[in-house]
Amino acid sequence: MPSLLRAPQVQAFLEAFADEFDLRRHIRLRTRVSRVDPLGPSGAAGTGPWAVTVNPLIGHSLARAHSTSLNSDSLCAINSRCFTATGHSL
């Protein structure tokens, strides 16, 4: 097995994982989290619930006029920059 996986292998793994655990309905791609605030008293430090404000990315621009507020019991934020084979950022 190679020590570095190619992009199609990583994508296939992530898609299979999301399908296996029914995660796709909870995933928002091309979305920036602009604010996270605790709602009410939280138990242990870092626990929810949370008010989350998100903004969709349109092209390479942040659409601030389209911000949405969501309430969530838990959070998982992934920050990454993906590149195409031609080197363009997604």
Secondary structure, DSSP 8 states (H G I E B T S, - for coil): --SS--HHHHHHHHHHHHHHTT-GGG--SSEEEEEEEE-S--SSTT---EEEEEEEEETTEE-GGG-EEEEES---------B-TTS-B-
